[in-house]
Amino acid sequence: MGQGVLTGDPAGLAPGFPRVDGVLHCRGVALDGLARRFGTPLYVYDALGIEARVRHFQETFSGVDFLLAYSVKANGNLAVLNRIGSAGAGADIVSGGELHRALTAGIPASRIVFAGVGKTAREMEDALEAGVHAFHVEGRGELELLESVARRLGSPAPVAIRVNPDVESPTPHEYTRTGHAASKFGVPVSEAMELYRHAHGSSHLRVRGIGAHIGSQIVEVAPYTDALAVLLEMVDELAGEGLELEYLDLGGGFGVGYDGEPGLPLEELADALVPELVRRGLRLVLEPGRSVVGHAGVLLTRIHYVKRSGGKTFVITDGGMTELLRPSHYGGWHRIEPVRIDPKEVREVRPVDVVGPVCETGDFLARGRPLPLPRPGELLAVGTAGAYGFAMASNYNARRRPAEVMVEDGRPLLVRRRETADDLLRGEIVPPRAD
Ligand SMILES: *Cc1c(COP(=O)(O)O)cnc(C)c1O
C-alpha cells in the first residue's frame, strides 16, 4: 500500500490503444468519449489492428502456399469476420451456427474448415451444400455419418482427419489443453491411419488433408514442432501407400502476452514449418483465433461503487463474468487500467478486487490487483479482451449483452447494439392454462 501516481503503461493497453494526454485512445478516438456515447460495458475493437495481424501471418508464412483459417469462436462478430475475410483469410468453424455467421460475413465457403467433436448430420449437410474446404473429422463414428450424408446428397465430402498427436502443450489452464491422449479431441495416430485408408477407398469421401490443434495460449514453438513431426510421419507413410495429401493444418493456440510480454514467436514457427511443407508440396493451414483478435479489443466498464469488506477493497463495476468470463473460468489475467489518468493527481495505490454485479463469488475481472484507488463513476479499460470476450458473454442474471464498437479509419462504428430487456425474452412462451 502506498501513495503513487499511476501513469499506466505509456504504450497503453496494447499497440492500438495508446494513452494520449492521460486518456486511453483507439486509433485517435478517446475511449471515454466512446463510453459516453455508446454506454458501458462496451467492447471496442481496432479494425486496423485486426487486419494488420492477418497480414502479419500471411507475410510470415509467405514462403509456402498458406491459408489462415481464423477461428470464429474467438470473436464471431460479423463486422470482425468481414474484415478478416476481406484481408484474404478463411475461417475455422466448430458448429452450424458458426458456418452461418462466417458465410453471412462474406467469407467464401472454399476457405472454411469445419472442426468440432459433435457435428450433427444437419450441420454436415449444410456445410457440404455450402462447399466448405474440408471437414476436420474427429472420430470413426463421425466419418461414417459424414460418408452416409455425402452418399445421400450425391456429393463427395472433402475430409481431413484431426489427429491427436499426444504431445504435451504447456497451456496456462488444463481446460485449454487439447493435444494429449486423454483429451476428447482428435483421433489417435493408429486409428487415424485406418480412417485414412477407409476414406481413400470410399467414393463418397475425398481425402484432402491432415490436422491437429493442440491447445490454446501456447507460447513455445516446441509443442508445435512435436505435433508437426507426428503429422509428417503420417503424411509420408500415407504417400508411400499412394495417398497424397494436399494440406497440413497445425491448428491455432498461438499465445499472446496479456501483460505486454511477447507471445508465441511466429517467425520461429515459420522457420520450423515452412521448409518441411514446401519439401512435400503441402499447403499450410493455421487456425489462429486469440492471436488475431486478442490485443485488438478492450472492454470498457464503469465503476459503480467502491467498498471495503473483510480487509479487502472491492471495486464494483458494471461489467463482470457475464461480459468477460476468462478470469473466472480459466483464471485468465487481463491488464486493467483507468481510462483517464490525471498525471498531477496523487492517489493511494492498493490491491483491489475488481468485481462485477453478478450474484456469484466467482464474478471478478481481477483479484488483489494494485490500482490507484478508483472512484465511483470512473472508467476502467480491460486489455486484450478481443478474443473469448464477447464470444463467451452470457445473459446470466438477465444481463443484457454489451454493445460492440469497431474503430475504423478514425471512426467509431457500432457493430452490435446493446441488447434490450425485450431481447432477453425473445423466444420464450408462457403457455395458457388448459382450463
Ligand atoms: C479454439 C480453436 C482454435 C483457436 O484457438 P486460439 O487459441 O484462439 O488460437 C483453432 N482450432 C480449433 C479446432 C479450435 O477449437
The ligand as an SDF file (V2000), in Angstrom:
LIG
                    3D

 15 15  0  0  0  0  0  0  0  0999 V2000
  -10.2690  -22.8890  -30.3980 C   0  0  0  0  0  0  0  0  0  0  0  0
   -9.6850  -23.4900  -31.6100 C   0  0  0  0  0  0  0  0  0  0  0  0
   -8.7280  -22.7810  -32.3560 C   0  0  0  0  0  0  0  0  0  0  0  0
   -8.2210  -21.4100  -31.9740 C   0  0  0  0  0  0  0  0  0  0  0  0
   -7.5270  -21.3490  -30.7750 O   0  0  0  0  0  0  0  0  0  0  0  0
   -6.8110  -19.9660  -30.3680 P   0  0  0  0  0  0  0  0  0  0  0  0
   -6.1840  -20.2710  -29.0680 O   0  0  0  0  0  0  0  0  0  0  0  0
   -7.8680  -18.9370  -30.2490 O   0  0  0  0  0  0  0  0  0  0  0  0
   -5.8340  -19.6400  -31.4360 O   0  0  0  0  0  0  0  0  0  0  0  0
   -8.2560  -23.3640  -33.5050 C   0  0  0  0  0  0  0  0  0  0  0  0
   -8.6730  -24.5930  -33.9070 N   0  0  0  0  0  0  0  0  0  0  0  0
   -9.5970  -25.2920  -33.2170 C   0  0  0  0  0  0  0  0  0  0  0  0
  -10.0110  -26.6190  -33.7100 C   0  0  0  0  0  0  0  0  0  0  0  0
  -10.1220  -24.7710  -32.0460 C   0  0  0  0  0  0  0  0  0  0  0  0
  -11.0210  -25.4770  -31.3590 O   0  0  0  0  0  0  0  0  0  0  0  0
  1  2  1  0
  2  3  1  0
  2 14  2  0
  3  4  1  0
  3 10  2  0
  4  5  1  0
  5  6  1  0
  6  7  2  0
  6  8  1  0
  6  9  1  0
 10 11  1  0
 11 12  2  0
 12 13  1  0
 12 14  1  0
 14 15  1  0
M  END
$$$$
